[in-house]
Amino acid sequence: MKKIILNLSIAVVGGITALAGTYFYYTKIKVQHPVLLTENANANYKLVGNFNTSSGNNTDFTFAAEKSVNSVVHIKTISEHVNNLNYDPFTELFFGPQSRQQNYMQQASGSGVIISADGYIVTNNHVIAGADKIEVVLNNKKSYEAKIIGTDPSTDVALIKINEESLPYLSYGNSETIKIGEWVLAVGNPFNLESTVTAGIISAKGRNNILDNSKRPIESFIQTDAAVNPGNSGGALVNTNGDLVGINTAIASNNGAYQGYSFAVPVNIVKKVVSDLIEFGTVQRAYIGVSIRDIDSKFAKEKGISQLNGIYVNGIADGGSAFFGGMQLGDIITKIQNVNVATYSAMQEQLSKYRPGDKITVTVIRDNKEKELNLTLKSLNNTTKLIKKSELVKSNISALGADFSEVDVEILRQLRLNNGVRVEKLYNGKLAQVGIKEGFIITSIDRKKVSTPKDVETIMADKTGIITLQGYYPNGLGITYQFDLK
């Protein structure tokens, strides 16, 4: 018992001594070591990287998510396609006459963004391209059939509309002012999972080489690491205030699913496309009339260029804007309307805001001196005329260089075809150039079936780039033709 009491006494005395020493050390001696602080809810400081949003002082996505989910819709499409089948005499020998066509229905889905209370919806062109029926499902499960107002394959943007009023919609933001590292949300319907919200940051701006080069792409994509998967196409990319800054369009992936890189069309491009489609039915695209290239260190060394931020002019089109504006070979374009353009994609983004006939100021470096040029922008055909969709359709049909007629039912039966349009008369145009003869029966254009001359006009309305025609001659010979509509 004496030993236990002695040990306890020593422990108590030791503890009191230690506490006294600690108190003296921290109150009388100034400590020179860093002090780690735990976060205090009442402290007047913020974590590095956080910024004010409409929903509070710290980064909070609930405000933007609640604002955007009701304005992002689920788009479902149904389209009928046709394949021409190879003729197999042995099959016909044993099983009798076989159809030369295989028609099939294709279903697809994506997303869209309501941009006005009266039912205008922005989506990707590839979401609704070739669709015979477009269904729009709102977040409240209401369903509508939509009509196409216009499409622009060059930016992969399309505008559709439903008949409804007082719809929730997203306001346009400004894609030029967004910064790398800024938080954004991707809202859409990946894998048919409706109203899905994911978060990420702006990883880069001005990305290109994403779209099909045959579509004459206008590209300056916003790159993010927000998770985007099949079904997100056409959905919204919004900032933390819930403003629309882009339309989610593509991902970089080896397996078809999200791997950390997604791309969105900047909303400033979308705004111009939408405005043109509503007013004209087609996009009014303006060009400077130059061939250019980006400048890297190797090219700069070869040319003796000290200016790396800009676009080198290595060709000028006769009769174009640059030709009449005084631009010269070797000029380095650095600004458009006082906005810096260090790359080709940045220049495309700026030009996409203008129409033929608009006057702009282009800043160039010439002989190491800055010079401003006043240019009047023109169309691809070197005119300042604005074109309506009806004129564009006529132009595309005219480029084909042919008159079309419906095919007699008996001829279709003999050829074992379900549909087709006859090339009645040829002129000097694309069809004659690729070797098509009069009497050829076109069964599909880009795998979209055609049954009447009106179908040809409808399909050709927004076509650009490479066109594929499939069909048969009256003797049963089936041929596929391809040509560039340019």
Protein Blocks (a to p, Z undefined) as FASTA:
>chain_A
ZZmmmmmmmmmmmmmmmmmmmmmmmmmpccfbdcdddddfkbccddehiacdfkbjbdcf
klmmmmmmmmpccddddddddddddddfklmmmnopadfbdcdddddddddddfbfnopa
cddfklmgoiabdcdddfkopacddddfbdcfknopacdddddehiacdddddfklpceh
iacddddjehhighiacddddfbghiahkbcfklopaddddddfbdcdehjgopacddfk
opafbdcfbdcdfkopaehiacdddfklmmmmmmmmmmnopacdddehiacddddfklmm
mnopablbdcddfbdcehiaklmnopaehiacfbgghiacfbfklmmmmmmmpcehiacd
ddddeehiacddddddddfkopabdcdfklmmmmmmmmnopacddddfklmmmnopabdc
ddfbacddfklmnopaehiacfbgghiacfbfklmmmmmmmgghjdddddddfkopacdd
dddfZZ
